[in-house]
C-alpha cells in the first residue's frame, strides 16, 4: 500500500469524521486492497472485498464524500477486516 492509500485509510478511521475525503481516493483504496467494483445504474457502485459486499453512491456534483457515506465506508472496511495499522 503506498503512502497516499495509507493516508486515505487513516483519514477514513479518523475521529471526528472528516468531510474532505475525495471519493476517487476511496475508490483507488478499494482497488488497491483487491476489491472488485461493479458499476450500477447512475452513480451506484457494488463493492466486494474479502467476501463482504456493500453498495455506495458516488457523490455528485461534489468530489468530497459526506460524513454519512464515510461512516458506511468505515463499517464496510471493518467488516472486511481492514483497519489502519
DSSP file (Angstrom, degrees, kcal/mol; ACC not computed):
  #  RESIDUE AA STRUCTURE BP1 BP2  ACC     N-H-->O    O-->H-N    N-H-->O    O-->H-N    TCO  KAPPA ALPHA  PHI   PSI    X-CA   Y-CA   Z-CA
    1    1 A X              0   0    0      0, 0.0    28,-0.0     0, 0.0     2,-0.0   0.000 360.0 360.0 360.0 126.9    0.0    0.0    0.0
    2    2 A X     >  -     0   0    0      1,-0.1     4,-2.2     4,-0.0     5,-0.2  -0.269 360.0-100.5 -79.2 172.2    1.5    3.3   -1.0
    3    3 A X  H  > S+     0   0    0      1,-0.2     4,-2.3     2,-0.2     5,-0.2   0.821 120.4  56.3 -65.1 -32.1    1.6    6.4    1.3
    4    4 A X  H  > S+     0   0    0      2,-0.2     4,-2.0     1,-0.2    -1,-0.2   0.931 110.0  44.8 -64.7 -45.5   -1.4    8.0   -0.4
    5    5 A X  H  > S+     0   0    0      1,-0.2     4,-2.6     2,-0.2    -2,-0.2   0.884 112.3  52.6 -65.6 -38.1   -3.6    4.9    0.2
    6    6 A X  H  X S+     0   0    0     -4,-2.2     4,-2.4     2,-0.2    -2,-0.2   0.908 108.9  49.2 -64.9 -41.4   -2.4    4.7    3.7
    7    7 A X  H  X S+     0   0    0     -4,-2.3     4,-2.3     2,-0.2    -1,-0.2   0.894 111.1  50.4 -63.8 -40.0   -3.3    8.4    4.4
    8    8 A X  H  X S+     0   0    0     -4,-2.0     4,-2.1     2,-0.2    -2,-0.2   0.935 110.9  48.4 -63.4 -46.1   -6.8    7.8    2.9
    9    9 A X  H  X S+     0   0    0     -4,-2.6     4,-1.3     1,-0.2    75,-0.2   0.919 112.3  48.5 -60.3 -44.9   -7.3    4.7    5.1
   10   10 A X  H  < S+     0   0    0     -4,-2.4     4,-0.3     1,-0.2    -1,-0.2   0.889 110.4  51.9 -63.3 -39.0   -6.2    6.6    8.2
   11   11 A X  H >< S+     0   0    0     -4,-2.3     3,-1.0     1,-0.2     7,-0.5   0.872 104.2  57.1 -65.8 -36.9   -8.5    9.5    7.3
   12   12 A X  H 3< S+     0   0    0     -4,-2.1    -1,-0.2     1,-0.2    -2,-0.2   0.859 112.1  41.8 -61.5 -35.0  -11.5    7.2    6.9
   13   13 A X  T 3< S+     0   0    0     -4,-1.3    -1,-0.2    -3,-0.2    -2,-0.2   0.380  89.9 121.8 -94.8   3.6  -11.0    6.0   10.5
   14   14 A X    <   -     0   0    0     -3,-1.0     2,-0.4    -4,-0.3     4,-0.2  -0.344  62.3-114.4 -66.9 145.3  -10.2    9.4   12.0
   15   15 A X  S    S+     0   0    0      2,-0.1     2,-0.2     1,-0.1    -2,-0.1  -0.999 101.4  39.7-122.8 130.0  -12.4   10.8   14.8
   16   16 A X  S    S-     0   0    0     -2,-0.4     2,-0.2     2,-0.0    -1,-0.1   0.595 109.8-109.9 -68.3 157.9  -14.2   13.2   14.4
   17   17 A X        -     0   0    0     -2,-0.2    -2,-0.1     1,-0.1    50,-0.1  -0.383  32.7-132.0 -62.6 123.6  -15.1   12.1   10.9
   18   18 A X        -     0   0    0     -7,-0.5     3,-0.2    -2,-0.2    52,-0.1  -0.340   9.2-154.6 -74.0 160.5  -13.6   14.4    8.3
   19   19 A X  S    S+     0   0    0      1,-0.1    -1,-0.1    -2,-0.0    48,-0.1   0.075  77.7  74.3-120.6  22.6  -15.6   15.9    5.5
   20   20 A X        +     0   0    0     44,-0.1     2,-0.5     2,-0.1    -1,-0.1   0.110  56.4 123.1-126.4  23.4  -12.9   16.4    2.9
   21   21 A X        -     0   0    0     44,-0.5    44,-2.9    -3,-0.2     2,-0.2  -0.768  59.0-129.3 -90.1 125.4  -12.0   13.0    1.5
   22   22 A X  B >>  -A   64   0A   0     -2,-0.5     4,-1.3    42,-0.2     3,-0.5  -0.502   7.6-134.7 -73.7 138.3  -12.4   12.7   -2.2
   23   23 A X  H 3> S+     0   0    0     40,-2.7     4,-2.5     1,-0.2     5,-0.2   0.865 104.4  61.9 -61.4 -36.6  -14.4    9.7   -3.4
   24   24 A X  H 3> S+     0   0    0     39,-0.3     4,-2.3     1,-0.2    -1,-0.2   0.881 101.8  52.2 -56.9 -38.5  -11.8    9.0   -6.1
   25   25 A X  H <> S+     0   0    0     -3,-0.5     4,-1.9     2,-0.2    -1,-0.2   0.874 108.8  50.2 -66.4 -36.4   -9.3    8.4   -3.4
   26   26 A X  H  X S+     0   0    0     -4,-1.3     4,-2.6     2,-0.2    -2,-0.2   0.921 110.5  49.2 -67.1 -43.9  -11.6    5.9   -1.7
   27   27 A X  H  X S+     0   0    0     -4,-2.5     4,-2.4     1,-0.2    -2,-0.2   0.908 110.5  50.7 -61.8 -41.2  -12.2    4.0   -4.9
   28   28 A X  H  X S+     0   0    0     -4,-2.3     4,-2.3    -5,-0.2    -1,-0.2   0.882 109.7  51.1 -63.7 -37.8   -8.5    3.8   -5.5
   29   29 A X  H  X S+     0   0    0     -4,-1.9     4,-2.0     2,-0.2    -2,-0.2   0.932 108.4  51.6 -63.5 -46.1   -8.0    2.5   -2.0
   30   30 A X  H  <>S+     0   0    0     -4,-2.6     5,-2.5     1,-0.2     4,-0.5   0.939 112.0  46.6 -54.3 -48.6  -10.7   -0.2   -2.6
   31   31 A X  H ><5S+     0   0    0     -4,-2.4     3,-1.2     1,-0.2    -1,-0.2   0.897 110.1  52.8 -62.8 -41.0   -8.9   -1.3   -5.8
   32   32 A X  H 3<5S+     0   0    0     -4,-2.3    -1,-0.2     1,-0.3    -2,-0.2   0.831 106.2  54.0 -64.2 -31.9   -5.5   -1.3   -4.1
   33   33 A X  T 3<5S-     0   0    0     -4,-2.0    -1,-0.3    -3,-0.2    -2,-0.2   0.547 125.5-102.7 -79.2  -7.0   -7.0   -3.6   -1.4
   34   34 A X  T < 5 +     0   0    0     -3,-1.2    -3,-0.2    -4,-0.5    16,-0.2   0.603  66.9 155.1  98.4  13.6   -8.2   -6.0   -4.0
   35   35 A X      < -     0   0    0     -5,-2.5     2,-0.5    -6,-0.2    -1,-0.2  -0.383  39.8-131.9 -72.7 150.4  -11.8   -5.1   -4.1
   36   36 A X  E     -B   48   0B   0     12,-2.3    12,-2.4    -2,-0.1     2,-0.5  -0.893  21.2-161.0-100.0 135.8  -14.0   -5.7   -7.2
   37   37 A X  E     -B   47   0B   0     -2,-0.5     2,-0.5    10,-0.2    10,-0.2  -0.972   5.3-168.9-121.7 124.8  -16.1   -2.8   -8.2
   38   38 A X  E     -B   46   0B   0      8,-2.8     8,-2.6    -2,-0.5     2,-0.3  -0.953  21.2-127.6-115.9 130.6  -19.1   -3.1  -10.4
   39   39 A X  E     -B   45   0B   0     -2,-0.5     6,-0.2     6,-0.2     2,-0.1  -0.543  27.9-172.9 -74.6 135.0  -20.9   -0.1  -11.9
   40   40 A X        -     0   0    0      4,-3.1     2,-0.2    -2,-0.3    -1,-0.1  -0.304  42.3 -53.7-107.6-162.3  -24.6    0.1  -11.4
   41   41 A X  S >  S-     0   0    0     -2,-0.1     3,-1.8     2,-0.1     2,-0.2  -0.523 106.9 -16.7 -77.5 145.7  -27.1    2.5  -12.8
   42   42 A X  T 3  S-     0   0    0      1,-0.2    -2,-0.1    -2,-0.2    15,-0.0  -0.434 133.5 -22.5  63.9-126.2  -26.4    6.2  -12.3
   43   43 A X  T 3  S+     0   0    0     -2,-0.2    15,-2.7    15,-0.1    -1,-0.2   0.204 102.2 127.1-102.1  15.0  -23.8    6.7   -9.6
   44   44 A X  E <   - C   0  57B   0     -3,-1.8    -4,-3.1    13,-0.2     2,-0.4  -0.506  35.5-173.4 -80.2 140.2  -24.3    3.4   -7.9
   45   45 A X  E     -BC  39  56B   0     11,-2.9    11,-2.3    -6,-0.2     2,-0.5  -0.989  17.8-150.8-131.8 140.9  -21.4    1.0   -7.2
   46   46 A X  E     -BC  38  55B   0     -8,-2.6    -8,-2.8    -2,-0.4     2,-0.4  -0.966  21.1-170.4-107.1 124.3  -21.3   -2.5   -5.8
   47   47 A X  E     -BC  37  54B   0      7,-3.1     7,-2.5    -2,-0.5     2,-0.4  -0.960   6.2-172.1-120.0 130.6  -18.0   -3.1   -4.0
   48   48 A X  E     +BC  36  53B   0    -12,-2.4   -12,-2.3    -2,-0.4     2,-0.4  -0.987   9.6 167.4-125.7 130.6  -16.9   -6.6   -2.8
   49   49 A X  E >  S- C   0  52B   0      3,-2.6     3,-1.9    -2,-0.4   -14,-0.1  -0.970  70.7 -14.9-143.9 122.7  -13.8   -7.1   -0.6
   50   50 A X  T 3  S-     0   0    0     -2,-0.4     3,-0.1     1,-0.3   -15,-0.1   0.848 129.1 -50.9  52.8  39.6  -12.9  -10.3    1.3
   51   51 A X  T 3  S+     0   0    0      1,-0.2     2,-0.5     0, 0.0    -1,-0.3   0.462 114.3 116.9  82.3   1.3  -16.4  -11.7    0.7
   52   52 A X  E <   -C   49   0B   0     -3,-1.9    -3,-2.6    28,-0.1     2,-0.4  -0.888  47.2-161.8-105.0 131.0  -18.1   -8.6    2.1
   53   53 A X  E     +C   48   0B   0     -2,-0.5     2,-0.3    -5,-0.2    -5,-0.2  -0.902  12.9 170.4-116.2 141.5  -20.4   -6.6   -0.3
   54   54 A X  E     -C   47   0B   0     -7,-2.5    -7,-3.1    -2,-0.4     2,-0.4  -0.974  23.6-136.2-143.7 157.1  -21.6   -3.1    0.0
   55   55 A X  E     +C   46   0B   0     -2,-0.3     2,-0.3    -9,-0.2    -9,-0.2  -0.957  25.8 175.1-118.6 133.6  -23.4   -0.6   -2.2
   56   56 A X  E     -C   45   0B   0    -11,-2.3   -11,-2.9    -2,-0.4     2,-0.5  -0.889  24.3-136.3-132.1 161.6  -22.3    3.0   -2.5
   57   57 A X  E     -C   44   0B   0     -2,-0.3   -13,-0.2   -13,-0.2     2,-0.2  -0.986  26.5-122.6-118.5 129.4  -23.3    6.1   -4.5
   58   58 A X        -     0   0    0    -15,-2.7     2,-0.2    -2,-0.5   -15,-0.1  -0.477  34.9-112.4 -65.5 138.0  -20.6    8.4   -5.9
   59   59 A X        -     0   0    0      4,-0.2     2,-0.3    -2,-0.2    -1,-0.1  -0.489  41.2-138.8 -71.3 142.3  -21.1   11.9   -4.6
   60   60 A X        +     0   0    0     -2,-0.2     3,-0.1     1,-0.1   -17,-0.0  -0.963  67.5   1.2-155.4 144.9  -22.1   14.4   -7.2
   61   61 A X  S    S+     0   0    0     -2,-0.3    -1,-0.1     1,-0.0    -2,-0.1  -0.999 122.9  65.4 -81.7  -6.0  -21.7   17.2   -8.2
   62   62 A X        -     0   0    0      1,-0.1    -1,-0.0     2,-0.1     0, 0.0  -0.241  67.5-146.8 -71.0 164.8  -19.1   17.4   -5.3
   63   63 A X  S    S+     0   0    0     -3,-0.1   -40,-2.7     2,-0.1   -39,-0.3   0.646  72.8  89.1-100.4 -22.5  -16.0   15.4   -5.2
   64   64 A X  B    S-A   22   0A   0    -42,-0.2     2,-0.4   -41,-0.1   -42,-0.2  -0.492  77.1-124.0 -82.2 147.0  -15.9   15.1   -1.4
   65   65 A X        -     0   0    0    -44,-2.9   -44,-0.5    -2,-0.2    -1,-0.1  -0.730  27.2-124.1 -88.2 132.8  -17.6   12.2    0.4
   66   66 A X     >  -     0   0    0     -2,-0.4     4,-2.2     1,-0.1     5,-0.2  -0.275  25.4-105.9 -75.0 167.0  -20.1   13.3    3.1
   67   67 A X  H  > S+     0   0    0      1,-0.2     4,-1.9     2,-0.2     5,-0.1   0.838 117.6  53.8 -64.8 -34.7  -19.8   12.1    6.7
   68   68 A X  H  > S+     0   0    0      2,-0.2     4,-1.6     1,-0.2    -1,-0.2   0.929 111.2  44.8 -65.7 -44.8  -22.7    9.6    6.4
   69   69 A X  H  > S+     0   0    0      1,-0.2     4,-2.2     2,-0.2    -2,-0.2   0.869 111.1  54.8 -66.0 -36.1  -21.2    7.9    3.4
   70   70 A X  H  X S+     0   0    0     -4,-2.2     4,-2.4     1,-0.2    -1,-0.2   0.871 104.6  53.3 -66.3 -36.1  -17.8    7.9    5.1
   71   71 A X  H  X S+     0   0    0     -4,-1.9     4,-2.3     2,-0.2    -1,-0.2   0.884 109.1  50.2 -63.9 -37.8  -19.3    6.1    8.1
   72   72 A X  H  X S+     0   0    0     -4,-1.6     4,-2.5     2,-0.2    -2,-0.2   0.896 109.7  50.1 -66.1 -40.4  -20.7    3.5    5.7
   73   73 A X  H  X S+     0   0    0     -4,-2.2     4,-2.6     2,-0.2    -2,-0.2   0.919 110.2  50.8 -62.9 -43.5  -17.2    3.1    4.1
   74   74 A X  H  X S+     0   0    0     -4,-2.4     4,-2.5     2,-0.2    -2,-0.2   0.927 111.2  47.5 -60.6 -46.1  -15.7    2.7    7.5
   75   75 A X  H  X S+     0   0    0     -4,-2.3     4,-2.7     2,-0.2    -1,-0.2   0.913 111.4  51.6 -61.3 -43.5  -18.2    0.0    8.5
   76   76 A X  H  X S+     0   0    0     -4,-2.5     4,-1.6     1,-0.2    -2,-0.2   0.935 111.5  46.3 -59.0 -48.0  -17.6   -1.8    5.2
   77   77 A X  H  <>S+     0   0    0     -4,-2.6     5,-3.2     1,-0.2     4,-0.3   0.904 112.3  50.6 -63.9 -41.5  -13.9   -1.8    5.7
   78   78 A X  H ><5S+     0   0    0     -4,-2.5     3,-1.4     1,-0.2    -1,-0.2   0.925 110.0  49.9 -61.1 -44.4  -14.2   -3.0    9.3
   79   79 A X  H 3<5S+     0   0    0     -4,-2.7    -1,-0.2     1,-0.3    -2,-0.2   0.809 109.6  52.0 -64.1 -29.3  -16.5   -5.9    8.2
   80   80 A X  T 3<5S-     0   0    0     -4,-1.6    -1,-0.3    -5,-0.2    -2,-0.2   0.443 122.2-108.4 -86.1  -0.2  -14.0   -6.8    5.5
   81   81 A X  T < 5S+     0   0    0     -3,-1.4     2,-0.6    -4,-0.3    -3,-0.2   0.727  74.7 134.8  83.7  22.2  -11.2   -6.9    8.2
   82   82 A X      < +     0   0    0     -5,-3.2     2,-0.3    -6,-0.2    -1,-0.2  -0.926  17.6 147.9-111.2 120.6   -9.4   -3.8    7.0
   83   83 A X        -     0   0    0     -2,-0.6     2,-0.1    -3,-0.1   -73,-0.1  -0.960  52.6 -91.4-140.0 158.1   -8.3   -1.2    9.6
   84   84 A X              0   0    0     -2,-0.3   -78,-0.0   -75,-0.2    -2,-0.0  -0.463 360.0 360.0 -69.8 145.0   -5.3    1.1    9.8
   85   85 A X              0   0    0     -2,-0.1    -1,-0.1     0, 0.0   -75,-0.0   0.447 360.0 360.0 -87.7 360.0   -2.3   -0.3   11.5
